[in-house]
Amino acid sequence: MGLKKEKGNNAAGYVGLLLGTGLIVYLFSQIDLQGAIQRIVTIGFSSVLILLPFLVLHVSETFAWIKVFPPGIRGIPFLPLFRIQLIAETVSMTLPAGVAIGEPLRPYLCKRFIGLSVPDSVASVVVRKIMLSAAQGIYTVAGALAGYAFLQTISGSIIGFGGLGLLMAAAGFAVFFIFMLFLLLLLNGSVAVKLHQFLMLVPFRKMKDWLLEKEAGFLDTDQALGSFRGSPCGGRYLAMFYYVLAWFTITVESYIILLLLGVEIPLHQIFAIDISLAMLRSLFFFIPSGLGVQDLGYLIFFQVVGMPDYSANGAAFVLLRRFKEVLWYSIGYGVMFLSGVHLKDADADAVTTSDT
């Protein structure tokens, strides 16, 4: 079964990029840029610490990914998979509709760098994505419980009505249970075959011809997913732990940045702010890296909690987070091109070719 990018996704991606750019322009009209730069300059060499949580995130996600390959696949090498993780995540987070390119790139790169079959790799990518989303639910619930009183207190100022803490807790529980149910159905049914049968109803001859040509790939992917049935769950529990750890690095990063800026905000409040904005960013998935959405969100939260000189300190916080992303994504593209990988490698024909 292939992961195929669609023209509609590209259109949504460009709309998202345009919207994000507009929000960033508005953001810069609201901040004290000169004051923000002065605060960033005072940090000095210690700013290197800001890069570490993102490294831990990629390492955690790579360890988790190793654990969600179909049973029977053993000896997945960490470093090649880490390289794939870094490349795919960079593409997903930086391009318009990047997920529609970055996720299909994973199976192709698994076949190229590790020699794994496309169906097995596709199965791991699907399970990985679902478990990562379920882990966000756990992260959100934990943050909502830790900062419940805080979120309830500022709810009116943030969303215009009470109950933000309750809303975040409910959203976290809903995300967790929905994706875990989806995972259960995926691993205990013929999802790929049923998807193929559904797509065959589309009245386009070329698409039907393509689907008939790739039917074996759908069957192989279902077989790979089916191999999870009856297998020990220990590896998937460990994977969930790693994914939750990856989500927690967001809060660790925020805490480090505020600490370096000399701004004191209680950890439980930072935690609550981060889970709220991570959920908001998920809703605006079509905007690359949540451009503008999270940035404005942080400024609004910082203003509400009474951060001193929030237009400068808040802006410094946002700029440091974005500069960190620029550095890491530059490394990602550097690794990508040094590895001889090109964006066209994620084209459907490359990704959906099955080596059966």
Secondary structure, 3 states (H helix, E strand, C coil): CCCCCCHHHHHHHHHHHHHHHHHHHHHHHHCCHHHHHHHHHHHHHHHHHHHHHHHHHHHHHHHHHHHCCCCCCCCCCHHHHHHHHHHHHHHHHHCCCCHHHHHHHHHHHHHHHCCCCHHHHHHHHHHHHHHHHHHHHHHHHHHHHHCHHHHHHHHHHHHCCCCHHHHHHHHHHHHHHHHHHHHHHHHCCCHHHHHHHHHCCCCCHHHHHHHHHCHHHHHHHHHHHHCCCCCCCHHHHHHHHHHHHHHHHHHHHHHHHHHHHCCCCCHHHHHHHHHHHHHHHHHCCCCHHHCCHHHHHHHHHHHHCCCCCHHHHHHHHHHHHHHHHHHHHHHHHHHHHHCCCCHHHHCHHHHHCCCC
